[in-house]
Amino acid sequence: MFNGLNDMTFHSCQSVLSRQIKCIFFRVLTLMFVLLGFSVSVQADEVWDRLDKMYDEARSADQWLEVEAQLQKIKGDVARLDEWSWRMGRVYYDLGKNSSGEAKEKFFNQCLVKASEALSVNSNSAPAYFYRGLCIGKLGEARGLWSSLDAIDPLRENMTKALKLDPAFDHGGPHRALGKMYFELPFFLGGDGDLAVKHLEKALNLGPDYGDNYYFLAEAYQAKGKRNQARDTLAQLQRLLKSQSASEETNRLMQRTTTLLNELESDLRN
């Protein structure tokens, strides 16, 4: 009898020990998968950071094409195709802005395709909506007046979606794009000076280190007759540009700023 009890106790202990070993094994296995996933995530972030830095420093077609080449190299290795696609669209947007004729239209079309590809993978990608909106607008401009009129609603819809998902993207980019749109459109096509100022003020709040936010807001203030506010905004922009590293881009913006500031000061004196 006692021997039977001892055998039962022994087998019971074996069963408990077996369950404990299995539990420990699965916990270790789970931890390994978590650590592996974290490692892959960190590596992916490092790749995007490197390519984003490379893009930010690009100032010529050759440099943007090099960013494109680097993106092509990693396409087969990326886990998030939407992250890859919108970055390709971004490169094509800049190439389009700095091209002319058929090349301009070709690059903006490629931008539109890549941004749409990103959205087919992730319908909540703020960068993809942002660049799709920009390239729709630029394609409309490149193709002529009537085509640009057809681009107004799609541009506004894409920027509104980007705004809801991430208003701070690209230094307040969705607000900046909407502000410029409302500023540039004639009133009978939906232009609205008050909305332009509202969006551009928000863009500046979200991107105080981004020069275009100041310049576009100053233009909108000037159009509304708010010359003092426009002058003060341009003075802030001058201080910002002087604190930044010199480049062709900052030099061009400084020249435009100085020209508009002189115009405003002349108006204020008269």
ChimeraX commands (.cxc) that place a marker at each C-alpha (Angstrom):
marker #1 position 0.00,0.00,0.00 radius 0.5
marker #1 position 2.71,2.41,1.01 radius 0.5
marker #1 position 4.67,1.45,-2.05 radius 0.5
marker #1 position 1.68,2.33,-4.22 radius 0.5
marker #1 position 1.33,5.70,-2.55 radius 0.5
marker #1 position 5.02,6.36,-3.02 radius 0.5
marker #1 position 4.74,5.52,-6.72 radius 0.5
marker #1 position 1.75,7.86,-7.12 radius 0.5
marker #1 position 3.58,10.63,-5.28 radius 0.5
marker #1 position 6.65,10.07,-7.44 radius 0.5
marker #1 position 4.70,10.18,-10.70 radius 0.5
marker #1 position 2.77,13.23,-9.50 radius 0.5
marker #1 position 6.00,15.05,-8.76 radius 0.5
marker #1 position 7.34,14.06,-12.16 radius 0.5
marker #1 position 4.23,15.50,-13.80 radius 0.5
marker #1 position 4.51,18.79,-11.89 radius 0.5
marker #1 position 8.21,19.05,-12.70 radius 0.5
marker #1 position 7.51,18.33,-16.38 radius 0.5
marker #1 position 4.88,21.09,-16.50 radius 0.5
marker #1 position 7.28,23.52,-14.84 radius 0.5
marker #1 position 10.04,22.69,-17.33 radius 0.5
marker #1 position 7.62,23.16,-20.24 radius 0.5
marker #1 position 6.46,26.47,-18.77 radius 0.5
marker #1 position 10.05,27.68,-18.38 radius 0.5
marker #1 position 10.85,26.53,-21.93 radius 0.5
marker #1 position 7.92,28.42,-23.44 radius 0.5
marker #1 position 8.73,31.53,-21.44 radius 0.5
marker #1 position 12.33,31.46,-22.66 radius 0.5
marker #1 position 11.14,30.85,-26.23 radius 0.5
marker #1 position 8.68,33.76,-26.00 radius 0.5
marker #1 position 11.40,36.04,-24.64 radius 0.5
marker #1 position 13.69,35.06,-27.53 radius 0.5
marker #1 position 11.01,35.97,-30.07 radius 0.5
marker #1 position 10.34,39.30,-28.33 radius 0.5
marker #1 position 14.05,40.13,-28.29 radius 0.5
marker #1 position 14.42,39.08,-31.92 radius 0.5
marker #1 position 11.47,41.26,-32.93 radius 0.5
marker #1 position 12.89,44.18,-30.96 radius 0.5
marker #1 position 16.28,43.72,-32.64 radius 0.5
marker #1 position 14.70,43.66,-36.12 radius 0.5
marker #1 position 12.65,46.76,-35.25 radius 0.5
marker #1 position 15.74,48.64,-34.05 radius 0.5
marker #1 position 17.65,47.66,-37.18 radius 0.5
marker #1 position 14.77,48.85,-39.39 radius 0.5
marker #1 position 14.61,52.16,-37.52 radius 0.5
marker #1 position 18.34,52.62,-38.01 radius 0.5
marker #1 position 18.00,52.02,-41.76 radius 0.5
marker #1 position 15.15,54.54,-42.08 radius 0.5
marker #1 position 17.05,57.08,-39.96 radius 0.5
marker #1 position 20.11,56.73,-42.21 radius 0.5
marker #1 position 18.09,57.13,-45.41 radius 0.5
marker #1 position 16.04,60.01,-44.00 radius 0.5
marker #1 position 19.27,61.82,-43.09 radius 0.5
marker #1 position 20.61,61.17,-46.57 radius 0.5
marker #1 position 17.40,62.58,-48.06 radius 0.5
marker #1 position 17.44,65.66,-45.81 radius 0.5
marker #1 position 20.98,66.46,-46.93 radius 0.5
marker #1 position 20.24,65.99,-50.65 radius 0.5
marker #1 position 20.23,69.19,-52.69 radius 0.5
marker #1 position 20.63,68.04,-56.29 radius 0.5
marker #1 position 19.14,65.56,-58.76 radius 0.5
marker #1 position 22.22,63.33,-58.48 radius 0.5
marker #1 position 21.83,63.18,-54.70 radius 0.5
marker #1 position 18.09,62.40,-54.87 radius 0.5
marker #1 position 18.82,59.68,-57.44 radius 0.5
marker #1 position 21.37,58.23,-55.03 radius 0.5
marker #1 position 18.69,58.10,-52.32 radius 0.5
marker #1 position 16.44,56.31,-54.83 radius 0.5
marker #1 position 19.24,53.81,-55.57 radius 0.5
marker #1 position 19.76,53.11,-51.86 radius 0.5
marker #1 position 16.03,52.56,-51.39 radius 0.5
marker #1 position 15.96,50.14,-54.32 radius 0.5
marker #1 position 18.77,48.14,-52.72 radius 0.5
marker #1 position 16.81,47.47,-49.53 radius 0.5
marker #1 position 13.36,46.89,-51.03 radius 0.5
marker #1 position 13.51,43.10,-50.68 radius 0.5
marker #1 position 14.56,43.33,-47.04 radius 0.5
marker #1 position 12.00,45.75,-45.61 radius 0.5
marker #1 position 9.16,44.49,-43.43 radius 0.5
marker #1 position 6.97,47.57,-43.96 radius 0.5
marker #1 position 6.46,48.18,-47.68 radius 0.5
marker #1 position 4.38,51.29,-46.95 radius 0.5
marker #1 position 7.39,52.92,-45.26 radius 0.5
marker #1 position 9.51,52.14,-48.31 radius 0.5
marker #1 position 6.90,53.26,-50.85 radius 0.5
marker #1 position 6.14,56.70,-49.44 radius 0.5
marker #1 position 9.86,57.42,-49.15 radius 0.5
marker #1 position 10.26,56.58,-52.84 radius 0.5
marker #1 position 7.35,58.91,-53.57 radius 0.5
marker #1 position 9.08,61.65,-51.60 radius 0.5
marker #1 position 12.23,61.31,-53.72 radius 0.5
marker #1 position 10.20,61.50,-56.94 radius 0.5
marker #1 position 8.39,64.58,-55.63 radius 0.5
marker #1 position 11.67,66.45,-55.19 radius 0.5
marker #1 position 12.97,65.25,-58.54 radius 0.5
marker #1 position 9.75,66.49,-60.15 radius 0.5
marker #1 position 10.00,69.90,-58.47 radius 0.5
marker #1 position 13.49,70.32,-59.85 radius 0.5
marker #1 position 12.78,69.07,-63.38 radius 0.5
marker #1 position 11.03,70.52,-66.40 radius 0.5
marker #1 position 8.93,69.37,-69.33 radius 0.5
marker #1 position 8.16,65.67,-69.68 radius 0.5
marker #1 position 10.60,64.73,-66.90 radius 0.5
marker #1 position 8.63,66.83,-64.40 radius 0.5
marker #1 position 5.37,65.07,-65.22 radius 0.5
marker #1 position 7.07,61.64,-65.21 radius 0.5
marker #1 position 8.49,62.12,-61.70 radius 0.5
marker #1 position 5.22,63.44,-60.28 radius 0.5
marker #1 position 3.42,60.43,-61.78 radius 0.5
marker #1 position 5.94,58.11,-60.12 radius 0.5
marker #1 position 5.40,59.94,-56.84 radius 0.5
marker #1 position 1.64,59.44,-57.16 radius 0.5
marker #1 position 2.07,55.73,-57.91 radius 0.5
marker #1 position 4.37,55.11,-54.93 radius 0.5
marker #1 position 2.21,57.06,-52.48 radius 0.5
marker #1 position -0.84,55.11,-53.66 radius 0.5
marker #1 position 1.09,51.84,-53.26 radius 0.5
marker #1 position 1.87,52.80,-49.66 radius 0.5
marker #1 position -1.82,53.42,-48.99 radius 0.5
marker #1 position -2.78,50.06,-50.49 radius 0.5
marker #1 position -0.62,48.49,-47.76 radius 0.5
marker #1 position -1.46,50.90,-44.93 radius 0.5
marker #1 position -4.55,53.08,-45.24 radius 0.5
marker #1 position -3.46,55.06,-42.15 radius 0.5
marker #1 position -0.16,56.34,-43.54 radius 0.5
marker #1 position -0.06,60.12,-43.05 radius 0.5
marker #1 position 3.14,60.51,-45.17 radius 0.5
marker #1 position 1.52,58.64,-48.06 radius 0.5
marker #1 position -1.59,60.87,-48.04 radius 0.5
marker #1 position 0.66,63.92,-47.76 radius 0.5
marker #1 position 2.83,63.08,-50.78 radius 0.5
marker #1 position -0.10,61.83,-52.82 radius 0.5
marker #1 position -1.82,65.16,-52.23 radius 0.5
marker #1 position 1.29,67.15,-53.15 radius 0.5
marker #1 position 1.86,65.18,-56.34 radius 0.5
marker #1 position -1.77,65.39,-57.40 radius 0.5
marker #1 position -1.48,69.17,-57.10 radius 0.5
marker #1 position 1.85,69.34,-58.94 radius 0.5
marker #1 position 0.59,67.08,-61.73 radius 0.5
marker #1 position -2.38,69.38,-62.14 radius 0.5
marker #1 position -0.06,72.38,-62.44 radius 0.5
marker #1 position 2.19,70.60,-64.92 radius 0.5
marker #1 position -0.72,69.61,-67.16 radius 0.5
marker #1 position -2.33,73.04,-67.33 radius 0.5
marker #1 position -5.17,75.11,-65.90 radius 0.5
marker #1 position -8.13,72.76,-66.29 radius 0.5
marker #1 position -6.23,69.80,-64.98 radius 0.5
marker #1 position -5.09,71.83,-61.97 radius 0.5
marker #1 position -8.73,72.71,-61.23 radius 0.5
marker #1 position -9.58,69.00,-61.18 radius 0.5
marker #1 position -6.77,68.49,-58.63 radius 0.5
marker #1 position -8.19,70.86,-56.01 radius 0.5
marker #1 position -10.63,68.48,-54.31 radius 0.5
marker #1 position -8.30,65.42,-54.34 radius 0.5
marker #1 position -5.47,67.55,-52.94 radius 0.5
marker #1 position -7.70,68.87,-50.16 radius 0.5
marker #1 position -9.05,65.39,-49.35 radius 0.5
marker #1 position -5.59,63.82,-49.11 radius 0.5
marker #1 position -4.20,66.65,-46.99 radius 0.5
marker #1 position -7.21,66.53,-44.67 radius 0.5
marker #1 position -6.60,62.81,-44.12 radius 0.5
marker #1 position -2.89,63.41,-43.50 radius 0.5
marker #1 position -3.81,66.19,-41.08 radius 0.5
marker #1 position -6.06,63.92,-39.02 radius 0.5
marker #1 position -3.42,61.19,-38.85 radius 0.5
marker #1 position -0.30,63.28,-38.16 radius 0.5
marker #1 position -0.55,67.10,-38.32 radius 0.5
marker #1 position 3.14,67.48,-37.38 radius 0.5
marker #1 position 4.48,65.44,-40.29 radius 0.5
marker #1 position 7.12,67.32,-42.33 radius 0.5
marker #1 position 7.17,70.31,-39.95 radius 0.5
marker #1 position 3.41,70.82,-40.03 radius 0.5
marker #1 position 3.28,69.85,-43.71 radius 0.5
marker #1 position -0.46,69.10,-44.02 radius 0.5
marker #1 position -1.36,72.50,-42.51 radius 0.5
marker #1 position 1.25,74.20,-44.70 radius 0.5
marker #1 position -0.08,72.59,-47.87 radius 0.5
marker #1 position -3.69,73.46,-47.06 radius 0.5
marker #1 position -2.71,77.01,-46.11 radius 0.5
marker #1 position -0.89,77.51,-49.40 radius 0.5
marker #1 position -3.84,76.07,-51.31 radius 0.5
marker #1 position -6.36,78.43,-49.68 radius 0.5
marker #1 position -3.94,81.34,-50.18 radius 0.5
marker #1 position -3.27,80.69,-53.87 radius 0.5
marker #1 position -6.80,79.78,-55.01 radius 0.5
marker #1 position -9.10,82.58,-56.16 radius 0.5
marker #1 position -12.13,82.98,-53.91 radius 0.5
marker #1 position -14.57,81.61,-56.52 radius 0.5
marker #1 position -12.64,78.31,-56.50 radius 0.5
marker #1 position -12.53,78.04,-52.73 radius 0.5
marker #1 position -9.71,80.43,-51.84 radius 0.5
marker #1 position -9.98,81.79,-48.32 radius 0.5
marker #1 position -7.50,84.18,-46.73 radius 0.5
marker #1 position -8.69,83.49,-43.20 radius 0.5
marker #1 position -8.32,79.73,-43.61 radius 0.5
marker #1 position -4.91,80.26,-45.17 radius 0.5
marker #1 position -3.73,82.21,-42.13 radius 0.5
marker #1 position -5.28,79.69,-39.73 radius 0.5
marker #1 position -3.52,76.70,-41.32 radius 0.5
marker #1 position -0.21,78.47,-41.75 radius 0.5
marker #1 position -0.18,79.64,-38.13 radius 0.5
marker #1 position -0.69,76.04,-37.07 radius 0.5
marker #1 position 2.08,74.89,-39.42 radius 0.5
marker #1 position 4.45,77.39,-37.82 radius 0.5
marker #1 position 3.53,76.23,-34.32 radius 0.5
marker #1 position 4.27,72.64,-35.34 radius 0.5
marker #1 position 7.42,73.47,-37.32 radius 0.5
marker #1 position 9.14,76.54,-35.79 radius 0.5
marker #1 position 12.49,75.54,-37.33 radius 0.5
marker #1 position 11.17,75.30,-40.88 radius 0.5
marker #1 position 11.70,78.47,-42.89 radius 0.5
marker #1 position 8.88,78.11,-45.42 radius 0.5
marker #1 position 6.32,78.15,-42.61 radius 0.5
marker #1 position 7.34,81.72,-41.75 radius 0.5
marker #1 position 7.52,82.92,-45.34 radius 0.5
marker #1 position 4.15,81.55,-46.43 radius 0.5
marker #1 position 2.49,82.90,-43.28 radius 0.5
marker #1 position 4.01,86.35,-43.92 radius 0.5
marker #1 position 2.57,86.30,-47.45 radius 0.5
marker #1 position -0.85,85.38,-46.08 radius 0.5
marker #1 position -0.67,88.15,-43.46 radius 0.5
marker #1 position 0.29,90.64,-46.14 radius 0.5
marker #1 position -2.65,89.60,-48.33 radius 0.5
marker #1 position -4.99,90.14,-45.37 radius 0.5
marker #1 position -3.55,93.62,-44.79 radius 0.5
marker #1 position -1.77,92.55,-41.58 radius 0.5
marker #1 position 1.50,94.20,-42.53 radius 0.5
marker #1 position 2.95,94.50,-39.03 radius 0.5
marker #1 position 2.41,90.82,-38.35 radius 0.5
marker #1 position 3.90,89.97,-41.75 radius 0.5
marker #1 position 6.97,92.12,-41.02 radius 0.5
marker #1 position 7.46,90.58,-37.57 radius 0.5
marker #1 position 7.16,87.07,-39.02 radius 0.5
marker #1 position 9.80,87.83,-41.65 radius 0.5
marker #1 position 12.10,89.30,-39.03 radius 0.5
marker #1 position 11.80,86.01,-37.10 radius 0.5
marker #1 position 12.60,84.14,-40.30 radius 0.5
marker #1 position 15.72,86.22,-40.88 radius 0.5
marker #1 position 16.99,85.37,-37.41 radius 0.5
marker #1 position 16.27,81.69,-38.00 radius 0.5
marker #1 position 18.10,81.62,-41.35 radius 0.5
marker #1 position 21.14,83.38,-39.89 radius 0.5
marker #1 position 21.36,80.67,-37.23 radius 0.5
marker #1 position 21.32,77.87,-39.82 radius 0.5
marker #1 position 24.14,76.55,-41.96 radius 0.5
marker #1 position 24.50,78.39,-45.25 radius 0.5
marker #1 position 23.23,76.58,-48.35 radius 0.5
marker #1 position 21.76,77.48,-51.73 radius 0.5
marker #1 position 18.31,76.81,-50.33 radius 0.5
marker #1 position 18.72,79.06,-47.27 radius 0.5
marker #1 position 20.36,81.77,-49.43 radius 0.5
marker #1 position 17.42,81.77,-51.85 radius 0.5
marker #1 position 14.93,81.97,-49.00 radius 0.5
marker #1 position 16.90,84.79,-47.39 radius 0.5
marker #1 position 16.80,86.75,-50.66 radius 0.5
marker #1 position 13.04,86.29,-50.98 radius 0.5
marker #1 position 12.59,87.24,-47.33 radius 0.5
marker #1 position 14.64,90.42,-47.70 radius 0.5
marker #1 position 12.72,91.42,-50.85 radius 0.5
marker #1 position 9.32,90.94,-49.21 radius 0.5
marker #1 position 10.46,92.63,-46.00 radius 0.5
marker #1 position 11.65,95.71,-47.94 radius 0.5
marker #1 position 8.32,95.81,-49.73 radius 0.5
marker #1 position 6.41,95.67,-46.45 radius 0.5
marker #1 position 8.52,98.34,-44.78 radius 0.5
marker #1 position 8.01,100.60,-47.80 radius 0.5
marker #1 position 4.24,100.10,-47.54 radius 0.5
marker #1 position 4.30,100.82,-43.81 radius 0.5
marker #1 position 6.16,104.08,-44.35 radius 0.5
marker #1 position 3.64,105.30,-46.94 radius 0.5
marker link #1:1,2 radius 0.2
marker link #1:2,3 radius 0.2
marker link #1:3,4 radius 0.2
marker link #1:4,5 radius 0.2
marker link #1:5,6 radius 0.2
marker link #1:6,7 radius 0.2
marker link #1:7,8 radius 0.2
marker link #1:8,9 radius 0.2
marker link #1:9,10 radius 0.2
marker link #1:10,11 radius 0.2
marker link #1:11,12 radius 0.2
marker link #1:12,13 radius 0.2
marker link #1:13,14 radius 0.2
marker link #1:14,15 radius 0.2
marker link #1:15,16 radius 0.2
marker link #1:16,17 radius 0.2
marker link #1:17,18 radius 0.2
marker link #1:18,19 radius 0.2
marker link #1:19,20 radius 0.2
marker link #1:20,21 radius 0.2
marker link #1:21,22 radius 0.2
marker link #1:22,23 radius 0.2
marker link #1:23,24 radius 0.2
marker link #1:24,25 radius 0.2
marker link #1:25,26 radius 0.2
marker link #1:26,27 radius 0.2
marker link #1:27,28 radius 0.2
marker link #1:28,29 radius 0.2
marker link #1:29,30 radius 0.2
marker link #1:30,31 radius 0.2
marker link #1:31,32 radius 0.2
marker link #1:32,33 radius 0.2
marker link #1:33,34 radius 0.2
marker link #1:34,35 radius 0.2
marker link #1:35,36 radius 0.2
marker link #1:36,37 radius 0.2
marker link #1:37,38 radius 0.2
marker link #1:38,39 radius 0.2
marker link #1:39,40 radius 0.2
marker link #1:40,41 radius 0.2
marker link #1:41,42 radius 0.2
marker link #1:42,43 radius 0.2
marker link #1:43,44 radius 0.2
marker link #1:44,45 radius 0.2
marker link #1:45,46 radius 0.2
marker link #1:46,47 radius 0.2
marker link #1:47,48 radius 0.2
marker link #1:48,49 radius 0.2
marker link #1:49,50 radius 0.2
marker link #1:50,51 radius 0.2
marker link #1:51,52 radius 0.2
marker link #1:52,53 radius 0.2
marker link #1:53,54 radius 0.2
marker link #1:54,55 radius 0.2
marker link #1:55,56 radius 0.2
marker link #1:56,57 radius 0.2
marker link #1:57,58 radius 0.2
marker link #1:58,59 radius 0.2
marker link #1:59,60 radius 0.2
marker link #1:60,61 radius 0.2
marker link #1:61,62 radius 0.2
marker link #1:62,63 radius 0.2
marker link #1:63,64 radius 0.2
marker link #1:64,65 radius 0.2
marker link #1:65,66 radius 0.2
marker link #1:66,67 radius 0.2
marker link #1:67,68 radius 0.2
marker link #1:68,69 radius 0.2
marker link #1:69,70 radius 0.2
marker link #1:70,71 radius 0.2
marker link #1:71,72 radius 0.2
marker link #1:72,73 radius 0.2
marker link #1:73,74 radius 0.2
marker link #1:74,75 radius 0.2
marker link #1:75,76 radius 0.2
marker link #1:76,77 radius 0.2
marker link #1:77,78 radius 0.2
marker link #1:78,79 radius 0.2
marker link #1:79,80 radius 0.2
marker link #1:80,81 radius 0.2
marker link #1:81,82 radius 0.2
marker link #1:82,83 radius 0.2
marker link #1:83,84 radius 0.2
marker link #1:84,85 radius 0.2
marker link #1:85,86 radius 0.2
marker link #1:86,87 radius 0.2
marker link #1:87,88 radius 0.2
marker link #1:88,89 radius 0.2
marker link #1:89,90 radius 0.2
marker link #1:90,91 radius 0.2
marker link #1:91,92 radius 0.2
marker link #1:92,93 radius 0.2
marker link #1:93,94 radius 0.2
marker link #1:94,95 radius 0.2
marker link #1:95,96 radius 0.2
marker link #1:96,97 radius 0.2
marker link #1:97,98 radius 0.2
marker link #1:98,99 radius 0.2
marker link #1:99,100 radius 0.2
marker link #1:100,101 radius 0.2
marker link #1:101,102 radius 0.2
marker link #1:102,103 radius 0.2
marker link #1:103,104 radius 0.2
marker link #1:104,105 radius 0.2
marker link #1:105,106 radius 0.2
marker link #1:106,107 radius 0.2
marker link #1:107,108 radius 0.2
marker link #1:108,109 radius 0.2
marker link #1:109,110 radius 0.2
marker link #1:110,111 radius 0.2
marker link #1:111,112 radius 0.2
marker link #1:112,113 radius 0.2
marker link #1:113,114 radius 0.2
marker link #1:114,115 radius 0.2
marker link #1:115,116 radius 0.2
marker link #1:116,117 radius 0.2
marker link #1:117,118 radius 0.2
marker link #1:118,119 radius 0.2
marker link #1:119,120 radius 0.2
marker link #1:120,121 radius 0.2
marker link #1:121,122 radius 0.2
marker link #1:122,123 radius 0.2
marker link #1:123,124 radius 0.2
marker link #1:124,125 radius 0.2
marker link #1:125,126 radius 0.2
marker link #1:126,127 radius 0.2
marker link #1:127,128 radius 0.2
marker link #1:128,129 radius 0.2
marker link #1:129,130 radius 0.2
marker link #1:130,131 radius 0.2
marker link #1:131,132 radius 0.2
marker link #1:132,133 radius 0.2
marker link #1:133,134 radius 0.2
marker link #1:134,135 radius 0.2
marker link #1:135,136 radius 0.2
marker link #1:136,137 radius 0.2
marker link #1:137,138 radius 0.2
marker link #1:138,139 radius 0.2
marker link #1:139,140 radius 0.2
marker link #1:140,141 radius 0.2
marker link #1:141,142 radius 0.2
marker link #1:142,143 radius 0.2
marker link #1:143,144 radius 0.2
marker link #1:144,145 radius 0.2
marker link #1:145,146 radius 0.2
marker link #1:146,147 radius 0.2
marker link #1:147,148 radius 0.2
marker link #1:148,149 radius 0.2
marker link #1:149,150 radius 0.2
marker link #1:150,151 radius 0.2
marker link #1:151,152 radius 0.2
marker link #1:152,153 radius 0.2
marker link #1:153,154 radius 0.2
marker link #1:154,155 radius 0.2
marker link #1:155,156 radius 0.2
marker link #1:156,157 radius 0.2
marker link #1:157,158 radius 0.2
marker link #1:158,159 radius 0.2
marker link #1:159,160 radius 0.2
marker link #1:160,161 radius 0.2
marker link #1:161,162 radius 0.2
marker link #1:162,163 radius 0.2
marker link #1:163,164 radius 0.2
marker link #1:164,165 radius 0.2
marker link #1:165,166 radius 0.2
marker link #1:166,167 radius 0.2
marker link #1:167,168 radius 0.2
marker link #1:168,169 radius 0.2
marker link #1:169,170 radius 0.2
marker link #1:170,171 radius 0.2
marker link #1:171,172 radius 0.2
marker link #1:172,173 radius 0.2
marker link #1:173,174 radius 0.2
marker link #1:174,175 radius 0.2
marker link #1:175,176 radius 0.2
marker link #1:176,177 radius 0.2
marker link #1:177,178 radius 0.2
marker link #1:178,179 radius 0.2
marker link #1:179,180 radius 0.2
marker link #1:180,181 radius 0.2
marker link #1:181,182 radius 0.2
marker link #1:182,183 radius 0.2
marker link #1:183,184 radius 0.2
marker link #1:184,185 radius 0.2
marker link #1:185,186 radius 0.2
marker link #1:186,187 radius 0.2
marker link #1:187,188 radius 0.2
marker link #1:188,189 radius 0.2
marker link #1:189,190 radius 0.2
marker link #1:190,191 radius 0.2
marker link #1:191,192 radius 0.2
marker link #1:192,193 radius 0.2
marker link #1:193,194 radius 0.2
marker link #1:194,195 radius 0.2
marker link #1:195,196 radius 0.2
marker link #1:196,197 radius 0.2
marker link #1:197,198 radius 0.2
marker link #1:198,199 radius 0.2
marker link #1:199,200 radius 0.2
marker link #1:200,201 radius 0.2
marker link #1:201,202 radius 0.2
marker link #1:202,203 radius 0.2
marker link #1:203,204 radius 0.2
marker link #1:204,205 radius 0.2
marker link #1:205,206 radius 0.2
marker link #1:206,207 radius 0.2
marker link #1:207,208 radius 0.2
marker link #1:208,209 radius 0.2
marker link #1:209,210 radius 0.2
marker link #1:210,211 radius 0.2
marker link #1:211,212 radius 0.2
marker link #1:212,213 radius 0.2
marker link #1:213,214 radius 0.2
marker link #1:214,215 radius 0.2
marker link #1:215,216 radius 0.2
marker link #1:216,217 radius 0.2
marker link #1:217,218 radius 0.2
marker link #1:218,219 radius 0.2
marker link #1:219,220 radius 0.2
marker link #1:220,221 radius 0.2
marker link #1:221,222 radius 0.2
marker link #1:222,223 radius 0.2
marker link #1:223,224 radius 0.2
marker link #1:224,225 radius 0.2
marker link #1:225,226 radius 0.2
marker link #1:226,227 radius 0.2
marker link #1:227,228 radius 0.2
marker link #1:228,229 radius 0.2
marker link #1:229,230 radius 0.2
marker link #1:230,231 radius 0.2
marker link #1:231,232 radius 0.2
marker link #1:232,233 radius 0.2
marker link #1:233,234 radius 0.2
marker link #1:234,235 radius 0.2
marker link #1:235,236 radius 0.2
marker link #1:236,237 radius 0.2
marker link #1:237,238 radius 0.2
marker link #1:238,239 radius 0.2
marker link #1:239,240 radius 0.2
marker link #1:240,241 radius 0.2
marker link #1:241,242 radius 0.2
marker link #1:242,243 radius 0.2
marker link #1:243,244 radius 0.2
marker link #1:244,245 radius 0.2
marker link #1:245,246 radius 0.2
marker link #1:246,247 radius 0.2
marker link #1:247,248 radius 0.2
marker link #1:248,249 radius 0.2
marker link #1:249,250 radius 0.2
marker link #1:250,251 radius 0.2
marker link #1:251,252 radius 0.2
marker link #1:252,253 radius 0.2
marker link #1:253,254 radius 0.2
marker link #1:254,255 radius 0.2
marker link #1:255,256 radius 0.2
marker link #1:256,257 radius 0.2
marker link #1:257,258 radius 0.2
marker link #1:258,259 radius 0.2
marker link #1:259,260 radius 0.2
marker link #1:260,261 radius 0.2
marker link #1:261,262 radius 0.2
marker link #1:262,263 radius 0.2
marker link #1:263,264 radius 0.2
marker link #1:264,265 radius 0.2
marker link #1:265,266 radius 0.2
marker link #1:266,267 radius 0.2
marker link #1:267,268 radius 0.2
marker link #1:268,269 radius 0.2
marker link #1:269,270 radius 0.2
view
